Amino acid sequence: MLIAGYGPVGAVLAALLGGRGLSVAVVDPQHEPVPLPRAVSLDEEILRLLVRLPGLGDLLDHVHASERSTILGPSRRVLIELGLGESELGMPAAAFFHQPTLERDLRAGIATLPTVRTHLGRAVTALHQHPRTGTGTGTSNTGTGTGTSTSTSNTGTTGTTGTSGTIRHDDGGVTVELDDGSRLRARWVVGCDGAASPVRRMLGIGYQGSTFTQRWLVVDVTAPAPLAHLPYFTYSCDPRRPSVSMPMPGGHRWEWMLLPGEDPERMAAPDGVRALLRPWVDPDQVQVARTAVYTFHARTADRWRRGRVLLAGDAAHSMPPFSGQGLGAGVRDAAALAWRLDEILRGLAGDDLLDSYERERRRHVETVIAGALRIGRILQTTDPTVSRLTRALLFTLDRTPGLRQALRGGAIQQRPRLPGQVAGPLPGAGLVLPNPRLRTLDGRRCHLDDLLTDGWTLIGLGGDPVAGLDPAARAWADRRGVTAFAVVAPGGLRTLAGVTCPAVEDLDGTLIRLLTAPRLARVARLAHPTRVGRGSSATDVSPAPRAVAPRAVASRAVASRAVAPRVAVVRPDRFLLGIFSTPPRGTDLPGFVDPPGRSDMLHAELDRVDRPDSVDLVAAAVTPAP
């Protein structure tokens, strides 16, 4: 496995793969990270992933968590205040960080991974992809890595360490030429080499979109103490000069829009910066650490994969800064790639698993870009009339009874989830697994993430999710080293019987709500408000089953010992593949790695709602969506 680019996205991917014991080579022209901060914000989902990486276990001690954001008018009067709310992921909903420090700590952590090698000061100059040939049988002791080499020889096979079976003799792969004349051989290459990606250019892949002419001046300052009067992330809707203000660890950042005719060099000079800072802070009380003028881009690569070479991060997409999701999108790319590559490199899935990577990630990226552009159009308004109308609308929204409390309580936050078109057909598919407080059998309190690994997870509501697996499903789980546990309501451990896997009490009820929530009505939108029978036409339908109260079903599920538990199947990246009414069968599981459209799995789930003895929440899910 070879990664071109050792910026934050390439480093996260290297840490995720190396942490799984896979052999990784990283190539980057620079010896050290860029010393100046570029990205500044992280959301709850990204923080949750980063704190599990080597070197970043104490990341939360070095970020500035933000409880809310504000939008100001020209006189700096608050037009609207938006609460960021509490996170179900056990992380701050938004936090500001110092990128050079994060990259330094992450690289130090990666240096402890024995299967990751770095080739710094070297640039990729050419890629040569080779066809794959042949299969055979035998015993492999080569481990689960792909291998990389400084020659063009075949570097090994893929299989499970020390086991006999079918082994793919991979004569294919990619030969990567470096600027010093050396060559590396890898089964897969991922270009994480930025918006100007040499890897993307070598593949001949276009980069469509727009580069905007509007320029912004960024000023980072350090301060001996936090600026107490500027505690929140703030947009300033001032048609005379739109701006952004945000707290940073050890300092603060401002961004000001430059107006037509202004000289960027003069505005970025010390006198120009002091003039811009003066309405916000005494310039003599802070130290300017960095100034930069930039324009922004909204672009996506035409395709994110060609053969055995993939793109991630800015190499695949660039987005405007207004939503603060540029780095987060790249980290999500790395997470989506890591578990798929792990499945493939261990021989658990075919290469076509990677076809779902772009389908899944592109939809999210395009949605974020569209949202950022909408925010940018509001923020960058210099027309006095449009700005006045915008400010009046925001001011009115913030003063509307009920809505004001909702906005300040975090109502604008959306729970992370995969787009419905790519999440799969099962109830709950695409929802992110929360990270609630739990209590173990020995009375220890912990968070869910403390119990999970980087692999697949099975969660049983009120029972053992593994006990009911047929031999094929159990083999599927064993090959992947699946983590399995039962979850019950507080106090339920005292009466739980017949469970051999670990069991925990859901102290907040978060997991139980997830497994029983009415939001599973997304199935109805996939299966139609009325139930389509197996093999039927669109006009051959039967009435939807009567809804069941989630609280009553949860109680029955936990109390009953005669009925197998509902089982949530969780991907390695913490997204749900779906929730089964009973433990999944081995014939169901192959579809998990890349769920197709509505399938036999969905029909089987829908059929179960007709069983009077079934504890089945899909009855509530197949009612028409409101």
GIMOJO-V667163 format. One record per backbone hydrogen bond with DSSP energy under -1.0 kcal/mol. NH is the residue of the N-H (numbers start at 1). CO is the residue of the C=O. E is the energy in kcal/mol with one decimal. If there is no record, write none. Layout:
nh=[NH;NH]
co=[CO;CO]
e=[E;E]
This chain:
nh=[2;3;4;5;11;12;13;14;15;16;17;18;19;21;22;24;25;26;27;28;42;47;48;49;50;51;52;53;56;59;61;62;64;66;69;70;71;72;73;76;79;80;82;83;84;95;96;97;102;103;104;105;106;107;108;109;110;111;112;113;116;117;119;121;122;125;126;128;130;136;138;140;162;163;165;167;170;171;174;175;176;177;178;179;181;184;186;189;190;191;192;197;201;202;203;204;205;208;210;212;216;217;218;219;220;221;222;223;228;230;234;235;236;237;238;241;243;244;245;246;248;251;252;253;254;255;256;257;258;262;267;268;273;274;275;276;277;278;280;281;285;287;289;290;292;294;298;299;300;301;302;306;309;310;311;312;315;316;317;318;324;329;330;331;332;333;334;335;336;337;338;339;341;342;343;344;345;346;347;348;353;354;355;356;357;360;361;362;364;365;366;367;368;369;370;371;372;373;374;375;376;377;378;379;380;381;387;388;389;390;391;392;393;394;395;396;397;398;400;403;404;406;407;408;409;410;411;413;418;422;423;429;430;431;432;433;435;438;439;440;443;446;448;450;451;457;458;459;460;461;462;469;474;475;476;477;478;479;482;483;485;486;487;488;492;504;505;506;507;507;513;514;515;516;517;520;521;522;523;524;524;526;527;528;531;533;536;540;541;542;553;554;555;556;557;558;559;560;567;568;569;570;571;574;576;577;578;579;580;588;589;591;592;603;604;605;606;607;608;609;610;611;614;616;620;622]
co=[188;25;190;27;7;8;9;10;11;12;13;14;15;18;17;115;1;117;3;119;95;43;44;45;46;47;49;50;53;56;58;59;96;94;82;233;80;235;77;73;71;71;69;407;67;42;64;40;98;99;100;101;102;103;104;105;106;107;109;110;113;24;26;28;28;177;177;175;173;167;165;163;140;160;138;136;168;169;186;128;184;126;182;123;178;176;174;308;2;310;4;194;197;198;199;201;200;300;298;296;294;256;292;254;290;252;287;250;226;227;245;70;243;72;236;238;236;255;234;253;251;248;221;246;219;244;217;242;215;259;263;264;269;270;271;272;273;274;277;277;282;222;220;220;218;216;210;318;208;316;206;309;306;189;304;191;312;313;313;299;321;325;326;327;328;329;330;331;332;333;334;335;337;338;339;340;341;342;344;343;350;351;352;353;354;356;357;358;360;361;362;363;364;365;366;367;368;369;370;371;372;373;374;375;376;378;383;384;385;386;387;388;389;390;391;392;393;394;397;401;400;402;403;404;405;407;406;410;430;419;419;426;576;428;416;574;88;446;505;444;440;438;436;447;448;570;483;568;485;566;487;466;470;471;472;473;474;475;477;456;458;502;460;504;489;486;439;488;437;505;509;510;511;512;513;517;518;519;520;521;621;522;523;524;542;540;533;537;539;531;549;550;551;552;553;554;555;556;580;459;578;457;575;571;431;569;569;427;567;585;585;588;589;599;600;601;602;603;604;606;607;608;611;614;617;618]
e=[-2.5;-3.0;-2.6;-3.3;-2.6;-2.3;-2.3;-2.3;-2.5;-2.5;-2.5;-3.0;-2.2;-1.7;-2.0;-2.8;-2.5;-2.5;-2.6;-1.7;-2.7;-2.6;-2.2;-1.3;-2.8;-2.3;-1.3;-2.1;-1.8;-1.9;-1.8;-2.3;-2.9;-2.3;-2.5;-2.4;-2.1;-3.2;-2.2;-2.2;-3.1;-1.3;-3.1;-2.3;-2.6;-2.1;-2.4;-2.3;-2.1;-2.7;-2.2;-2.5;-2.5;-2.4;-2.0;-2.0;-2.5;-1.9;-1.5;-2.1;-1.5;-2.8;-3.5;-1.8;-1.5;-3.1;-1.3;-2.4;-2.7;-1.7;-1.7;-1.4;-2.3;-1.8;-1.7;-2.5;-1.1;-1.4;-3.4;-3.1;-3.5;-2.5;-2.6;-1.7;-1.9;-2.4;-2.4;-2.3;-2.2;-3.5;-2.9;-2.0;-1.8;-2.6;-1.7;-1.1;-2.0;-1.5;-1.9;-2.4;-2.5;-3.1;-3.4;-2.7;-2.4;-2.8;-2.6;-1.9;-1.3;-2.3;-3.1;-2.2;-2.7;-2.8;-1.7;-1.1;-1.3;-2.4;-2.6;-2.5;-2.2;-2.2;-1.9;-2.6;-2.4;-2.4;-2.4;-2.4;-2.5;-2.2;-2.4;-2.0;-2.5;-2.4;-1.9;-1.6;-2.3;-2.0;-2.3;-2.4;-2.5;-2.4;-2.9;-1.6;-1.8;-2.5;-2.6;-2.2;-2.3;-2.9;-2.3;-2.8;-1.5;-2.7;-2.3;-2.1;-1.2;-2.0;-1.7;-2.5;-1.4;-2.4;-1.3;-2.4;-2.2;-1.9;-2.1;-2.3;-2.5;-2.3;-2.6;-1.3;-3.0;-2.3;-2.1;-2.1;-3.2;-1.6;-1.7;-2.7;-2.0;-1.9;-1.6;-1.2;-1.0;-2.3;-2.5;-2.9;-1.0;-2.7;-2.9;-1.7;-2.4;-2.7;-2.1;-2.2;-2.7;-2.4;-1.8;-2.2;-2.6;-2.1;-1.6;-2.9;-2.8;-1.1;-2.8;-2.2;-2.2;-2.4;-2.6;-2.2;-2.2;-2.4;-2.7;-2.2;-2.4;-2.1;-1.0;-1.1;-2.5;-1.9;-2.9;-2.2;-1.1;-1.1;-2.5;-1.5;-2.2;-1.6;-1.5;-2.0;-3.0;-2.0;-1.2;-3.3;-3.4;-3.4;-1.6;-2.8;-2.1;-2.0;-1.6;-1.4;-2.3;-1.9;-2.9;-2.2;-2.3;-2.5;-2.7;-1.9;-2.6;-2.2;-2.1;-2.3;-2.7;-2.4;-2.1;-2.4;-1.8;-2.4;-2.8;-2.2;-2.8;-2.3;-2.7;-2.9;-1.3;-1.1;-2.3;-2.0;-2.3;-1.0;-1.2;-1.7;-2.2;-1.4;-2.0;-1.1;-1.0;-1.1;-3.1;-1.6;-1.3;-1.1;-2.2;-1.2;-1.1;-1.9;-2.2;-2.7;-2.1;-2.2;-2.9;-2.3;-2.2;-2.4;-2.3;-2.7;-2.6;-2.9;-3.1;-1.9;-3.0;-2.8;-1.1;-1.7;-3.2;-1.1;-1.3;-1.3;-2.4;-2.2;-2.8;-2.1;-2.7;-2.8;-1.4;-1.1;-1.6;-1.7;-1.7;-1.3;-1.2;-1.9]
